[in-house]
């Protein structure tokens, strides 16, 4: 029986929980409006919607549902209080009883958040889950723009953003779920990617008792150093180091051509970039050679571009010790570097350094000292936005399971980071195998939280819950994962393997996941 069967959290949020038959009539849904809640919690709206009547980013509700909306008023320490200075907005979708699978799930956020991921909520609803989501503790206005994000100046909202918002919304929405169905869910799950992946690691670290199973995809859980990698990559690619999309595609094409067959089949991607021994210097132009033909075709790289690529592969390094600050980008990911070169450091690095680290809106990011300023980031930002403790023993001891997926060709996050964090978790556990509670599935050619446009033949929808649920509920440890729905519209499927295993072609159709084995 999962922790969600225990009504302790529900009791603390709802001061009275009454068992009654849910008829799925409007009165049953409307009745949630009148619940007596703990201070700081409010229900603002509860309404019944027939199947097919709600549309979230093209996803239509397959079941009749009760949609509940509300807020959490919280203080600077993220404690719910009456008339608190900060507000978290949440939603809860409760499917009709005949469609309900007796499971509760919360979805996470992306980027700076500020809104509710209703599309993900609808996806989970259509699988039969009672599903909740929130805006992470601030509004879209608080997320601001590429020049200023107001919420970063509010320590309470910053802590809620990644560390605490999911816990706050879980308390109220799971209690309401219990009230609606007259019994608590059998099991509770969390599902998030990117910032949502960081939120997943925050739950395992700070709130290990809340969820039975956690999916934390493409996790930005070392956020303070992730934004330093954005800055490093952006600055290294300025001036003579700049690589336009044609140049980036040229590099990727050459890398894939060199290392495609390492997994036993030529399928247009690199299965494991760590096994790919390719030197970017091979692409440097001879001194008397133009990098492009008369028609504009890229045929080689300038010395400045080679140096920039080498720096991006290496990742940010301390100018004093030479130590790695964050891992670099992987071979085969180059086609997705344009945002690294142009926008990510302005939208994330600049804002977090100015508002959160140095508290100076006029701070010039060009002055960042890679020898001495990293410690300032670690002191000021890390406690608020990082979730990197390798000690997840409390989550393990309560029987929790965690799955991470990570694209090797992720446009934003270094593919190697989740592997490094997994190794740190294993070291913290005394070097023993931790695959009994945490697994990382690497995605060859995979992008950030799904498909990378450069690899349109690579499926971008990972069937995480198909393996996480049996792991939690039946103790069946995942040995492989199905990935499907590539952007090119074909029926290609791929097999994802738990690290350190890789998919190896055996026989059959190369576009069928059953033609591969994890070895």
SVG drawing of the C-alpha trace seen along z (x, -y; Angstrom):
<svg xmlns="http://www.w3.org/2000/svg" viewBox="-26 -49 73 60">
<polyline fill="none" stroke="black" stroke-width="0.4" points="0.0,0.0 1.4,-3.4 1.9,-6.3 -1.0,-8.0 -3.3,-5.6 -2.4,-7.2 -4.7,-10.1 -2.4,-12.2 -1.8,-14.8 -5.5,-15.0 -6.4,-15.4 -4.0,-18.3 -5.5,-20.1 -9.2,-19.3 -10.4,-19.8 -13.3,-17.4 -13.4,-14.5 -16.8,-12.8 -17.3,-9.5 -20.2,-9.5 -21.1,-8.1 -19.9,-10.0 -22.7,-10.2 -20.7,-12.3 -23.5,-14.8 -22.8,-18.5 -23.7,-18.6 -20.8,-16.2 -18.3,-18.4 -19.8,-21.6 -19.6,-20.2 -15.9,-20.6 -16.4,-24.4 -17.8,-24.2 -15.0,-22.2 -13.5,-23.6 -9.8,-24.1 -6.8,-24.9 -5.6,-28.6 -4.0,-29.6 -5.9,-27.1 -8.9,-28.1 -11.1,-26.4 -12.3,-29.1 -14.1,-27.0 -15.4,-23.5 -17.4,-22.4 -18.3,-19.3 -17.4,-19.0 -18.7,-16.3 -16.3,-14.3 -15.0,-16.1 -15.8,-19.6 -12.4,-20.7 -9.4,-21.4 -5.9,-21.9 -3.4,-22.5 -5.4,-20.1 -5.9,-17.4 -9.5,-16.7 -10.8,-15.2 -11.8,-11.6 -13.8,-11.4 -16.3,-13.5 -14.4,-15.3 -14.7,-17.6 -12.3,-20.5 -11.4,-22.2 -9.4,-25.4 -7.9,-27.2 -5.0,-28.9 -2.5,-28.6 -1.5,-31.7 2.0,-31.3 4.7,-33.2 8.4,-33.9 9.3,-30.4 6.7,-28.7 4.3,-28.0 0.6,-28.2 -0.9,-31.0 -4.0,-33.2 -3.5,-36.3 0.2,-35.4 2.2,-37.7 2.6,-35.1 0.1,-33.1 0.2,-29.7 -2.5,-28.8 -3.5,-25.2 -5.9,-23.0 -7.2,-19.5 -8.9,-17.2 -11.0,-14.4 -12.2,-11.8 -15.6,-10.2 -15.5,-7.2 -15.8,-4.7 -12.6,-6.1 -10.6,-6.6 -7.6,-4.3 -7.3,-4.8 -4.1,-6.7 -3.1,-10.4 -0.5,-12.2 0.9,-15.8 2.6,-17.3 5.5,-19.8 6.5,-23.0 9.0,-24.2 11.4,-27.1 10.5,-29.9 6.9,-28.5 4.2,-30.9 1.4,-28.9 -0.2,-25.5 0.7,-22.8 -2.9,-21.9 -1.9,-19.9 0.1,-17.5 -2.8,-17.4 -5.2,-16.5 -2.8,-13.8 -2.7,-12.2 -6.5,-12.6 -7.1,-10.6 -5.0,-7.8 -7.4,-7.7 -5.4,-9.6 -6.7,-12.2 -4.2,-14.9 -3.1,-18.1 -0.8,-20.9 0.2,-24.4 1.9,-27.6 4.9,-26.9 4.0,-29.8 4.0,-32.8 2.2,-34.2 3.3,-34.5 3.8,-38.2 6.2,-37.2 8.2,-35.1 8.7,-38.4 10.8,-38.4 14.3,-38.1 15.2,-41.3 13.7,-40.9 11.9,-38.2 10.2,-39.8 9.8,-36.5 13.6,-36.1 13.6,-39.1 11.2,-37.3 13.0,-34.6 9.7,-33.0 8.7,-32.6 12.2,-31.5 12.1,-28.7 8.5,-27.7 9.5,-27.6 11.5,-24.4 11.8,-23.3 8.4,-23.6 5.5,-24.3 4.7,-20.7 4.6,-19.8 2.2,-22.7 -0.2,-21.7 0.0,-18.0 -1.4,-18.5 -4.6,-20.2 -5.3,-18.4 -4.7,-14.9 -7.0,-15.6 -9.7,-16.8 -9.2,-13.7 -9.8,-11.6 -12.9,-13.6 -14.3,-13.2 -13.9,-9.5 -14.4,-8.8 -11.1,-7.0 -7.5,-8.0 -5.7,-7.0 -3.9,-3.7 -0.7,-5.3 0.7,-8.7 3.0,-9.7 4.9,-12.8 5.6,-13.6 7.8,-16.5 10.6,-17.4 13.2,-20.2 12.4,-22.5 9.8,-19.8 12.7,-17.3 14.4,-19.5 11.1,-19.6 11.1,-15.8 14.6,-15.6 13.4,-18.2 10.6,-15.9 12.9,-12.9 15.4,-15.1 13.1,-17.3 9.7,-15.5 10.6,-11.8 7.3,-10.7 4.9,-12.4 5.2,-10.2 5.5,-6.5 7.0,-7.1 8.7,-10.1 9.5,-10.8 12.2,-13.5 13.0,-14.1 15.9,-16.2 16.4,-17.5 17.8,-20.9 18.4,-20.0 21.8,-21.7 20.2,-24.8 22.8,-27.2 25.5,-25.5 23.3,-24.8 22.9,-28.6 26.7,-28.9 26.9,-26.4 24.5,-28.6 26.8,-31.6 30.0,-29.7 28.6,-28.3 27.1,-31.6 30.3,-33.6 32.6,-31.1 30.5,-31.2 30.7,-35.0 32.6,-36.7 34.8,-34.3 33.4,-31.4 29.9,-31.8 28.4,-28.8 25.2,-29.4 22.7,-26.6 24.3,-25.4 27.7,-25.0 26.1,-23.2 24.3,-20.8 27.5,-20.2 29.3,-19.2 26.4,-16.9 26.4,-15.2 30.1,-14.5 30.0,-13.2 27.0,-10.9 28.7,-9.6 31.8,-8.7 30.1,-7.0 26.7,-5.8 27.5,-2.1 28.9,-1.6 25.7,0.0 25.7,2.5 23.4,0.6 23.4,-2.5 20.3,-4.4 21.2,-8.1 22.3,-8.6 25.0,-7.9 23.8,-5.4 26.4,-6.4 28.5,-9.5 30.9,-8.5 32.0,-5.7 32.4,-8.0 36.1,-9.0 35.7,-12.0 38.0,-15.0 36.5,-18.3 39.9,-19.4 39.4,-17.1 37.0,-19.7 39.3,-22.7 39.9,-24.4 43.4,-24.5 44.9,-27.9 44.2,-28.6 40.7,-27.2 37.3,-28.9 34.8,-27.4 32.1,-27.5 31.8,-27.0 30.7,-29.6 27.1,-28.3 27.3,-28.7 27.8,-25.0 29.8,-24.5 32.8,-22.3 35.0,-23.0 35.3,-25.1 37.4,-28.2 39.9,-28.0 37.6,-30.2 34.7,-27.8 36.8,-24.8 37.9,-26.5 34.3,-27.4 33.1,-23.8 35.9,-22.4 35.0,-24.7 31.3,-23.7 32.2,-20.0 34.4,-20.5 31.9,-22.6 32.7,-25.4 35.9,-25.1 37.4,-27.0 40.2,-29.3 42.0,-28.7 41.8,-24.9 40.7,-23.7 37.9,-21.7 34.7,-21.1 31.8,-23.4 29.2,-21.6 29.6,-18.9 29.8,-19.9 27.6,-19.1 27.8,-15.7 29.0,-14.7 26.0,-14.6 24.1,-17.4 25.6,-20.2 22.5,-20.9 20.7,-22.1 23.4,-24.6 21.9,-27.7 20.0,-28.6 23.1,-28.0 24.9,-30.5 22.2,-33.2 19.4,-33.2 19.8,-30.9 22.5,-32.9 20.5,-36.1 17.2,-34.6 18.5,-32.5 22.2,-33.2 21.9,-37.0 18.7,-37.2 19.7,-34.8 23.1,-36.3 21.8,-39.9 18.7,-39.3 19.6,-36.4 23.3,-36.1 24.7,-39.7 21.5,-41.7 22.6,-44.2 20.4,-44.8 23.3,-46.6 25.7,-43.6 27.6,-42.9 27.7,-39.2 30.9,-39.7 32.6,-40.4 31.8,-37.0 35.0,-35.5 35.3,-31.8 37.8,-31.5 36.2,-33.3 32.5,-34.0 31.4,-30.4 31.6,-30.3 29.2,-33.3 26.7,-31.3 27.1,-28.3 26.5,-30.5 23.5,-32.5 21.7,-30.6 22.4,-27.0 20.5,-26.7 17.4,-28.2 17.3,-26.4 19.5,-23.3 18.4,-19.7 21.7,-17.9 22.1,-16.0 23.2,-12.5 21.7,-11.2 18.2,-10.0 18.2,-7.3 14.9,-8.5 13.2,-8.2 14.7,-4.8 13.8,-3.5 10.1,-4.4 10.1,-2.4 10.1,-5.2 11.1,-4.8 12.6,-7.4 13.1,-7.4 15.0,-10.0 15.1,-10.2 17.8,-12.3 18.4,-13.0 22.0,-12.8 21.2,-15.6 19.4,-17.8 19.5,-21.3 19.7,-22.8 20.9,-20.3 24.2,-18.5 23.4,-14.8 26.1,-13.7 24.7,-15.4 22.1,-12.9 24.7,-10.1 27.1,-12.1 24.4,-12.7 23.5,-9.0 27.1,-8.1 27.1,-10.6 24.0,-8.9 25.7,-5.5 28.8,-6.8 26.7,-8.3 25.1,-4.9 28.4,-3.3 29.0,-2.3 26.2,0.3 23.9,0.7 21.1,-1.9 19.1,-0.6 16.5,0.8 15.1,-2.7 16.6,-5.1 17.3,-4.6 18.4,-6.8 17.4,-6.1 19.5,-7.8 17.9,-8.7 20.2,-8.6 19.3,-11.5 16.8,-12.7 16.2,-16.4 15.0,-18.3 12.0,-16.5 11.3,-14.9 12.3,-14.9 15.2,-17.0 14.2,-18.4 17.6,-17.5 16.7,-13.8 13.1,-13.8 13.2,-10.0 13.8,-9.5 10.7,-9.0 10.2,-11.6 7.4,-10.2 8.8,-8.0 6.4,-5.5 7.7,-6.2 4.5,-5.4 4.3,-2.0 7.5,-1.0 7.3,-3.2 3.8,-2.0 4.7,1.7 8.0,0.9 6.1,-0.9 3.1,1.4 4.5,4.8 8.2,4.5 9.0,5.2 12.3,3.3 12.4,1.7 14.7,3.6 13.8,1.4 11.4,-1.4 9.4,-2.0 9.9,-5.3 7.5,-6.1 5.9,-8.9 8.8,-10.5 8.3,-14.0 8.5,-12.6 5.2,-10.8 6.4,-7.3 5.7,-4.3 9.3,-4.0 9.8,-2.8 13.0,-2.7 14.2,-0.8 15.6,-2.9 17.9,-1.1 18.7,-1.8 22.2,-3.2 24.8,-1.9 23.2,0.5 22.9,-0.5 20.5,0.7 22.3,3.1 20.8,4.2 20.1,7.9 17.9,8.6 14.8,7.5 13.4,4.1 15.8,1.4 12.8,-0.9 11.2,1.6 12.2,1.4 11.9,5.2 14.9,5.5 17.2,4.3 18.5,5.7 19.8,3.8 23.4,4.8"/>
</svg>
